[in-house]
Amino acid sequence: MKAAAFLYPWDVVGDPDAPARLTGLGIRQVTLAAAYHSTRALTPRHPRHRVVTAAHAAVLYPPGERWRGRALQPCQAGDWAPGDAYGQAAEALAAAGIDVHSWVVLAHSSRLGDDHPETSVVNAYGDRYPWAPCIARTATRAYLVDLAAEAAARPGAHGVELESCGWYGLAHLHAHDKTAGVGLGEAGQYLMSLCFCGSCREGYAGAGLDPDALAAAVRDAMEPVWRGAGEDPGWAGVEKLLGADRAAATRVWRDEVARTLQEAAVAAVRAAAPPDFQVLLHADPVPYHCGANAGVDPEHILGVADGVVVPCGGGPEPLTPFRGRGGGVIAANFPVVAGMGGDPARLADDAARAAEHGATELRLYHAGLASDGDLALVAEALSRLE
């Protein structure tokens, strides 16, 4: 089974041994970050540094002329990835025979929210989420679609994986995140991720809802959650808290916004990229879920993109809804960093279970962050899979 590993440009630039280290593990494809959110990352084998702090969301290459004069435009990285760091890393990897695909994070940017507060999701209490651009806003959608096209089709790339191509919400793991004191559950997360910016208010009205009444209903529905009351799992919990008709009407608006963004982003990438360029989405098979793995309709998305990358750290079950829906790539994404909850010793067994649930490929998160011991276990597993 084909396996690709995630990587940052700073894992490669300045480390001439990095490409050979990857090929020695049995890795022949890398998903290389081209547009990424803020992070703090270890580089345990780099000859010049051990910790990289990416201070804000940025593109890891020089942005092009398409942004000239536009209010919304990507920021270039600072000293953590200067110049065309993506291009330098891609060239070094390709020279070692590694197939390079871009990794593009879209609707997740605290920098965008800080610089342009009007772009952010606003919850039913009026709290703004600067890390979560509202994908319903016309200008924000245009920015995200153009970012997808530019960051994906970098020179030397043969494909892209689009992350956060859909609604983002409360669950973000923000810096020094302290939001776990009350267990919101799936229903609470959905309600706290509903946006009430001007564009979404118009959208709810178009779906037959009074936006002010909806916001009040969300606040009322959340009261037992704040007090620690239990809830029914899944969508049934949303319907119980908000009411079935009102909950369904929110989905009319939000599902359409997410679907059309995904369609537009994929179309823009294909228009900008060479023929046979592969376009995958990081995806969750539950359409109303928010986050890095955007909620999708499995049947719809496999008719739009060339495939999906599905998180499987909790087991392979999320793969099943994608199985047998058009023959696209279904990549099972496994964490392989033990210190971040991965279990690389189980990778071969996990891959076998993933294949039973429909996986055609593997993604390994993350070759640059893993310890030497983790990577040794990855190499052993990949040799068994061959």
C-alpha positions as CSV (number, residue, x, y, z in Angstrom):
1,M,0.0,0.0,0.0
2,K,1.4,3.4,-1.0
3,A,2.4,5.6,1.9
4,A,3.2,9.3,2.0
5,A,4.5,11.3,4.9
6,F,3.7,14.9,6.0
7,L,6.7,17.3,6.2
8,Y,7.4,21.0,6.7
9,P,10.0,22.8,4.5
10,W,12.1,23.6,7.5
11,D,12.6,19.9,8.0
12,V,14.5,19.8,4.8
13,V,16.0,23.2,4.1
14,G,19.4,23.3,5.7
15,D,19.5,19.6,6.3
16,P,21.2,17.9,3.3
17,D,20.6,14.5,4.8
18,A,16.8,14.8,5.1
19,P,15.9,13.4,1.6
20,A,18.1,10.3,2.0
21,R,16.7,9.7,5.5
22,L,13.2,9.6,4.1
23,T,14.0,7.3,1.2
24,G,15.8,5.1,3.7
25,L,12.6,4.7,5.6
26,G,10.8,3.6,2.4
27,I,9.0,6.8,1.9
28,R,8.5,7.8,-1.8
29,Q,6.0,10.6,-1.5
30,V,5.8,13.6,0.7
31,T,3.0,16.0,1.5
32,L,4.9,19.2,1.9
33,A,3.4,22.3,3.6
34,A,2.9,25.2,1.2
35,A,0.4,27.3,3.2
36,Y,0.2,26.6,6.9
37,H,-1.1,27.9,10.2
38,S,1.0,29.1,13.2
39,T,2.7,26.3,15.0
40,R,5.7,25.4,17.2
41,A,7.5,22.4,16.0
42,L,10.5,20.2,17.0
43,T,13.1,19.4,14.4
44,P,15.0,16.6,16.3
45,R,17.6,15.8,13.6
46,H,18.2,19.2,12.0
47,P,21.9,20.3,12.1
48,R,21.1,24.0,12.8
49,H,18.0,24.1,15.0
50,R,15.7,22.1,17.3
51,V,12.6,24.2,17.6
52,V,10.9,26.2,14.9
53,T,8.3,28.8,15.8
54,A,6.0,29.8,13.0
55,A,4.5,32.9,14.5
56,H,1.5,33.2,12.2
57,A,-0.4,31.6,9.3
58,A,1.7,32.1,6.1
59,V,2.5,30.9,2.7
60,L,5.9,29.2,2.6
61,Y,6.9,30.7,-0.8
62,P,6.7,34.2,-2.3
63,P,3.1,35.1,-3.0
64,G,2.3,36.0,-6.6
65,E,1.0,39.0,-8.4
66,R,-2.7,37.9,-8.1
67,W,-2.7,39.5,-4.7
68,R,-1.7,43.0,-5.7
69,G,-4.1,45.6,-4.4
70,R,-6.4,43.1,-2.6
71,A,-7.5,43.7,0.9
72,L,-7.2,40.0,1.8
73,Q,-3.9,38.4,0.9
74,P,-1.6,35.8,2.4
75,C,1.3,36.7,4.5
76,Q,4.7,35.4,3.7
77,A,6.6,33.4,6.4
78,G,9.2,35.1,8.5
79,D,12.6,33.7,9.4
80,W,11.1,30.2,10.1
81,A,10.7,29.7,6.3
82,P,12.3,32.6,4.4
83,G,12.2,33.1,0.6
84,D,10.9,30.1,-1.3
85,A,11.4,27.6,1.4
86,Y,8.7,25.3,-0.2
87,G,10.5,25.4,-3.5
88,Q,13.9,24.7,-2.0
89,A,12.6,21.7,-0.1
90,A,10.6,20.4,-3.0
91,E,13.6,20.5,-5.3
92,A,15.8,18.6,-2.8
93,L,13.1,16.0,-2.3
94,A,12.5,15.5,-6.0
95,A,16.3,15.2,-6.6
96,A,16.2,12.2,-4.2
97,G,13.3,10.6,-6.2
98,I,10.6,11.6,-3.8
99,D,7.2,12.6,-5.3
100,V,6.1,16.0,-3.9
101,H,2.5,17.0,-3.2
102,S,1.5,20.3,-1.7
103,W,-0.2,20.6,1.7
104,V,-2.5,23.6,1.8
105,V,-4.3,24.8,4.9
106,L,-7.2,27.1,4.0
107,A,-9.9,28.1,6.5
108,H,-7.7,28.3,9.6
109,S,-5.8,31.5,10.1
110,S,-5.5,33.6,13.2
111,R,-3.5,36.1,11.3
112,L,-6.4,36.7,8.9
113,G,-8.8,37.1,11.8
114,D,-6.5,39.5,13.6
115,D,-5.9,41.7,10.6
116,H,-9.4,41.5,9.3
117,P,-11.9,40.8,12.1
118,E,-14.8,41.0,9.8
119,T,-13.8,37.7,8.2
120,S,-14.2,35.6,11.4
121,V,-16.9,33.2,12.5
122,V,-19.1,34.9,15.2
123,N,-21.0,32.6,17.6
124,A,-24.5,33.0,19.0
125,Y,-23.1,34.9,22.0
126,G,-21.3,37.4,19.8
127,D,-17.8,35.9,20.5
128,R,-15.5,36.1,17.5
129,Y,-13.2,33.2,16.5
130,P,-10.2,34.9,14.9
131,W,-8.7,31.5,14.0
132,A,-11.8,30.5,11.9
133,P,-12.6,32.5,8.7
134,C,-16.3,32.4,7.9
135,I,-16.5,30.6,4.5
136,A,-19.8,32.1,3.7
137,R,-18.4,35.6,3.1
138,T,-17.9,36.5,-0.5
139,A,-14.5,38.1,-0.2
140,T,-13.2,35.4,2.2
141,R,-14.3,32.6,-0.2
142,A,-12.5,34.4,-3.1
143,Y,-9.4,34.6,-1.0
144,L,-9.5,30.9,0.0
145,V,-10.2,29.7,-3.6
146,D,-7.3,31.8,-4.9
147,L,-5.0,30.6,-2.1
148,A,-5.9,27.0,-2.9
149,A,-4.9,27.5,-6.6
150,E,-1.7,29.3,-5.9
151,A,-0.4,27.3,-3.0
152,A,-1.3,23.9,-4.6
153,A,0.2,24.3,-8.0
154,R,3.8,25.1,-6.9
155,P,6.6,24.2,-9.3
156,G,7.5,20.6,-9.0
157,A,4.3,19.5,-7.2
158,H,2.3,16.6,-8.6
159,G,-0.7,17.0,-6.4
160,V,-2.2,18.7,-3.4
161,E,-4.0,17.9,-0.2
162,L,-6.4,20.7,0.9
163,E,-6.9,20.9,4.6
164,S,-9.6,23.0,6.4
165,C,-11.6,23.3,3.1
166,G,-14.9,23.8,4.9
167,W,-16.4,25.1,8.1
168,Y,-14.1,25.8,11.0
169,G,-15.5,26.2,14.5
170,L,-14.8,26.2,18.2
171,A,-12.7,23.0,18.3
172,H,-9.4,24.4,17.3
173,L,-6.7,23.7,19.8
174,H,-5.8,27.4,20.0
175,A,-2.5,28.4,21.7
176,H,-2.6,27.4,25.4
177,D,-6.2,26.2,24.8
178,K,-8.3,26.2,27.9
179,T,-11.8,25.2,26.6
180,A,-12.1,21.7,27.9
181,G,-13.5,22.5,31.3
182,V,-17.0,21.7,30.2
183,G,-17.6,18.7,28.0
184,L,-19.6,20.1,25.1
185,G,-19.9,16.9,23.2
186,E,-20.7,16.7,19.5
187,A,-24.0,18.7,19.8
188,G,-22.4,21.5,21.8
189,Q,-19.5,21.7,19.4
190,Y,-22.0,22.1,16.5
191,L,-24.0,24.8,18.2
192,M,-20.9,26.7,19.3
193,S,-19.6,26.6,15.8
194,L,-22.7,28.1,14.2
195,C,-21.8,31.5,12.7
196,F,-23.9,34.6,13.0
197,C,-21.9,37.1,10.9
198,G,-23.9,39.2,8.5
199,S,-23.5,36.7,5.6
200,C,-24.6,33.8,7.7
201,R,-27.6,35.7,9.1
202,E,-28.7,36.4,5.5
203,G,-28.2,32.7,4.8
204,Y,-30.3,31.5,7.7
205,A,-33.0,34.0,6.7
206,G,-32.9,32.4,3.2
207,A,-33.4,29.0,4.8
208,G,-36.5,30.3,6.6
209,L,-35.0,31.1,10.0
210,D,-35.1,34.3,11.9
211,P,-31.4,34.9,12.7
212,D,-32.0,36.6,16.1
213,A,-34.5,33.9,17.1
214,L,-32.0,31.2,16.1
215,A,-29.2,32.8,18.1
216,A,-31.5,33.0,21.1
217,A,-32.5,29.4,20.6
218,V,-28.8,28.3,20.5
219,R,-28.1,30.2,23.7
220,D,-31.1,28.5,25.4
221,A,-30.1,25.1,24.1
222,M,-26.6,25.5,25.5
223,E,-27.7,26.2,29.0
224,P,-28.0,22.5,30.1
225,V,-24.7,21.8,28.4
226,W,-22.9,24.5,30.4
227,R,-24.4,22.9,33.5
228,G,-22.9,19.6,32.6
229,A,-26.1,17.8,31.5
230,G,-25.6,14.7,29.4
231,E,-26.7,14.6,25.7
232,D,-27.7,12.2,23.0
233,P,-24.8,11.4,20.6
234,G,-24.4,12.7,17.1
235,W,-27.0,14.6,15.2
236,A,-29.8,13.4,17.5
237,G,-28.2,15.4,20.2
238,V,-28.3,18.6,18.1
239,E,-32.0,18.0,17.3
240,K,-32.8,17.4,20.9
241,L,-31.1,20.7,22.0
242,L,-32.2,22.9,19.1
243,G,-35.3,21.2,17.7
244,A,-35.3,19.0,14.6
245,D,-36.8,21.6,12.2
246,R,-34.5,24.4,13.3
247,A,-31.4,22.1,13.3
248,A,-32.2,20.9,9.8
249,A,-32.7,24.5,8.5
250,T,-29.2,25.4,9.7
251,R,-27.8,22.5,7.7
252,V,-29.5,23.8,4.5
253,W,-27.4,26.9,4.6
254,R,-24.1,25.5,6.0
255,D,-24.0,22.3,3.9
256,E,-24.5,24.3,0.7
257,V,-21.8,26.8,1.6
258,A,-19.3,24.0,2.4
259,R,-20.1,22.1,-0.8
260,T,-19.8,25.0,-3.1
261,L,-16.5,26.1,-1.5
262,Q,-15.0,22.7,-2.0
263,E,-16.2,22.6,-5.6
264,A,-14.7,26.0,-6.3
265,A,-11.4,25.3,-4.6
266,V,-10.9,22.0,-6.5
267,A,-11.9,23.7,-9.8
268,A,-9.4,26.5,-9.2
269,V,-6.6,24.1,-8.4
270,R,-7.3,22.1,-11.6
271,A,-7.4,25.3,-13.7
272,A,-4.0,26.4,-12.3
273,A,-2.3,23.0,-12.3
274,P,-0.8,20.8,-15.1
275,P,-2.8,17.8,-16.4
276,D,-3.0,14.8,-14.1
277,F,-2.5,16.9,-11.0
278,Q,-4.0,15.0,-8.1
279,V,-6.4,16.9,-5.8
280,L,-7.3,15.4,-2.4
281,L,-9.3,16.8,0.5
282,H,-8.7,16.2,4.2
283,A,-12.2,15.0,5.1
284,D,-14.6,13.8,7.7
285,P,-17.6,11.7,6.5
286,V,-20.0,13.5,8.8
287,P,-21.1,16.5,6.8
288,Y,-21.8,18.8,9.8
289,H,-18.5,18.3,11.4
290,C,-16.1,21.3,11.5
291,G,-12.3,21.5,11.6
292,A,-9.1,20.6,9.8
293,N,-10.8,17.5,8.3
294,A,-13.9,19.3,6.9
295,G,-17.2,17.6,7.0
296,V,-18.3,16.3,3.6
297,D,-20.9,14.2,1.9
298,P,-18.8,11.2,0.9
299,E,-20.7,10.5,-2.4
300,H,-20.5,14.2,-3.4
301,I,-16.9,14.8,-2.6
302,L,-15.6,11.8,-4.5
303,G,-17.4,13.2,-7.6
304,V,-15.5,16.5,-7.1
305,A,-12.0,15.7,-5.9
306,D,-9.7,12.8,-6.8
307,G,-10.0,11.4,-3.3
308,V,-9.9,12.1,0.4
309,V,-7.5,11.9,3.4
310,V,-9.3,10.6,6.4
311,P,-8.1,10.7,10.1
312,C,-7.8,7.2,11.5
313,G,-6.0,7.8,14.8
314,G,-9.2,6.6,16.6
315,G,-9.7,3.6,14.3
316,P,-10.5,3.0,10.7
317,E,-14.3,3.3,10.9
318,P,-14.4,6.8,9.3
319,L,-13.1,5.3,6.1
320,T,-16.2,3.1,5.6
321,P,-18.6,5.8,4.2
322,F,-16.1,6.5,1.4
323,R,-15.7,2.9,0.3
324,G,-17.0,2.0,-3.1
325,R,-18.0,5.5,-4.1
326,G,-16.3,6.1,-7.4
327,G,-12.8,4.6,-7.2
328,G,-11.0,7.6,-5.9
329,V,-8.1,7.7,-3.5
330,I,-9.0,6.9,0.1
331,A,-6.0,7.6,2.2
332,A,-6.0,6.6,5.9
333,N,-4.1,9.2,8.0
334,F,-2.3,7.7,11.0
335,P,-0.3,9.7,13.6
336,V,3.1,8.0,13.9
337,V,4.6,10.3,16.6
338,A,4.3,8.4,19.9
339,G,4.6,11.6,22.0
340,M,1.6,13.0,20.1
341,G,-0.7,10.0,20.6
342,G,0.5,7.9,17.7
343,D,1.5,4.2,17.8
344,P,4.0,3.5,15.1
345,A,4.6,0.0,16.4
346,R,1.0,-0.8,15.3
347,L,1.3,0.8,11.8
348,A,1.4,-2.4,9.8
349,D,-1.6,-3.8,11.7
350,D,-3.5,-0.5,11.4
351,A,-2.8,-0.4,7.7
352,A,-4.3,-3.8,7.3
353,R,-7.4,-2.9,9.2
354,A,-7.7,0.4,7.2
355,A,-7.5,-1.6,3.9
356,E,-10.4,-3.7,5.2
357,H,-12.4,-0.5,5.6
358,G,-11.6,0.8,2.1
359,A,-8.3,2.5,2.4
360,T,-6.2,2.5,-0.8
361,E,-3.2,4.6,0.6
362,L,-1.6,5.7,3.9
363,R,-0.6,9.1,5.2
364,L,1.8,9.3,8.1
365,Y,1.8,12.3,10.4
366,H,4.6,13.5,10.7
367,A,8.0,12.5,9.5
368,G,9.7,15.7,10.6
369,L,8.3,15.6,14.2
370,A,8.9,11.9,14.9
371,S,11.7,10.6,17.0
372,D,14.4,8.3,15.7
373,G,12.7,5.4,17.5
374,D,9.3,6.2,15.9
375,L,10.9,6.4,12.4
376,A,12.6,3.1,12.9
377,L,9.2,1.5,13.6
378,V,7.7,3.3,10.5
379,A,10.5,1.9,8.4
380,E,9.9,-1.6,9.7
381,A,6.1,-1.3,9.0
382,L,6.6,0.0,5.5
383,S,9.0,-2.9,4.7
384,R,6.3,-5.3,5.9
385,L,3.6,-3.6,3.8
386,E,5.8,-3.8,0.7
